[in-house]
């Protein structure tokens, strides 16, 4: 018979003892839908077509959101990898991307993008489909990746 040793410690002790980081990514589906709705409302207002949701575009956006949460910063790193994947898997002719973090509402992030020339150019671009990922990190900060494609 083998002796069993039980010890007790808090999560914080375990994490600090093992130098582990909590990797929490909580998807906010309502926020994602609201972002798309606001972008489509804007596009209608200026006479553009609405963007259709495409699951593969959202999936690619979600992988980048996870990456940004893991790094703790927003970036467009490896955009060309995501662009290539969407050209292969979604038959995209053109791909655009907006990223952000820290906005707790869809209106806040969409307004910020529309107030930035480059981000607004993407939103107003010649695209047909969209996918967006909005996820919270362990501290509750929301990270966003908006991917736009033309098929």
C-alpha positions in Angstrom: 0.0 0.0 0.0 1.3 3.4 -1.0 1.0 6.4 1.5 -1.0 9.4 0.2 0.0 12.9 1.1 -2.6 15.7 1.0 -1.6 19.3 1.0 -3.6 22.4 0.6 -2.8 25.7 -1.0 -4.7 28.4 -2.8 -4.8 28.9 -6.6 -2.5 31.9 -6.2 0.1 29.8 -4.4 -0.1 27.2 -7.1 0.3 29.7 -9.9 3.1 31.6 -8.3 4.9 28.4 -7.2 4.7 26.9 -10.7 5.0 30.2 -12.6 1.8 29.5 -14.5 -0.4 32.1 -16.0 -4.2 31.8 -16.1 -5.2 31.8 -19.7 -8.9 32.8 -19.7 -10.6 33.8 -22.9 -14.4 34.3 -22.6 -16.2 34.8 -25.9 -19.0 37.4 -25.9 -21.4 36.4 -28.7 -23.8 39.3 -28.1 -21.0 41.8 -28.4 -19.8 40.2 -31.6 -23.3 40.4 -33.1 -23.7 44.0 -32.0 -20.4 45.0 -33.7 -21.5 43.5 -37.0 -24.9 45.1 -36.7 -23.4 48.6 -36.0 -20.9 48.2 -38.9 -23.8 47.2 -41.3 -25.9 50.1 -40.0 -23.0 52.4 -40.8 -22.5 50.9 -44.3 -26.2 51.3 -45.1 -26.0 54.9 -44.0 -23.3 55.7 -46.5 -24.8 53.6 -49.3 -22.7 50.5 -49.1 -23.8 46.8 -49.1 -24.1 45.1 -45.8 -21.6 42.4 -44.9 -22.6 38.8 -44.5 -21.4 36.8 -41.6 -19.1 33.9 -42.5 -18.1 31.4 -39.8 -14.6 30.7 -41.2 -13.8 34.4 -41.0 -14.9 34.5 -37.4 -12.9 31.4 -36.6 -9.7 33.0 -38.1 -10.5 36.2 -36.2 -10.9 34.2 -32.9 -7.5 32.6 -33.2 -5.9 36.1 -33.5 -7.9 37.4 -30.5 -6.6 34.4 -28.5 -3.1 35.3 -29.5 -3.5 38.9 -28.5 -4.9 37.9 -25.1 -1.9 35.6 -24.6 0.5 38.3 -25.5 -1.4 41.0 -23.5 -1.4 43.5 -26.4 -3.1 44.3 -29.6 -1.3 43.7 -32.8 -1.6 42.8 -36.5 1.3 40.3 -36.1 1.0 37.4 -38.6 -1.8 39.2 -40.6 -0.4 37.7 -43.8 -0.9 34.2 -42.4 -4.6 35.0 -41.6 -4.9 36.5 -45.0 -3.5 33.5 -46.7 -5.8 31.2 -44.7 -8.9 33.1 -45.7 -7.8 33.2 -49.3 -7.5 29.4 -49.2 -10.5 28.5 -47.0 -13.0 31.2 -47.9 -11.9 32.0 -51.5 -11.3 35.6 -50.4 -10.0 38.0 -53.0 -9.3 40.7 -50.5 -8.8 40.7 -46.7 -8.9 43.5 -44.1 -8.5 43.5 -40.4 -9.2 45.8 -37.5 -8.1 45.1 -33.9 -8.8 46.8 -30.6 -9.0 46.2 -26.8 -10.5 47.8 -23.7 -13.9 48.8 -25.1 -16.7 47.3 -23.1 -19.4 48.1 -25.7 -19.9 47.4 -29.4 -20.7 51.1 -29.9 -17.4 52.1 -28.2 -15.2 49.9 -30.4 -17.1 50.7 -33.6 -17.0 54.4 -32.9 -13.3 54.2 -32.3 -12.7 52.4 -35.5 -14.9 54.9 -37.4 -12.9 57.8 -35.9 -9.6 56.3 -37.2 -8.9 56.9 -40.9 -7.3 53.5 -41.6 -9.9 51.5 -39.6 -12.8 53.4 -41.2 -11.3 52.7 -44.7 -11.4 49.0 -43.8 -15.0 49.2 -42.6 -16.0 51.2 -45.7 -14.0 48.9 -48.0 -15.0 46.7 -50.9 -15.9 43.7 -48.8 -18.7 41.2 -48.8 -18.3 39.1 -45.6 -17.3 39.7 -42.0 -16.4 37.8 -38.9 -15.6 39.3 -35.5 -14.2 37.9 -32.3 -14.7 39.7 -29.0 -13.2 37.9 -25.9 -12.5 38.9 -22.4 -9.2 38.1 -20.7 -8.8 37.1 -17.0 -9.1 40.8 -15.9 -12.3 41.3 -17.9 -10.6 43.5 -20.7 -12.2 42.8 -24.1 -10.0 42.2 -27.1 -11.4 42.4 -30.6 -10.4 41.2 -34.0 -12.6 42.2 -37.0 -11.9 40.4 -40.2 -13.4 41.5 -43.5 -13.2 39.6 -46.8 -14.3 40.1 -50.4 -15.4 36.9 -52.1 
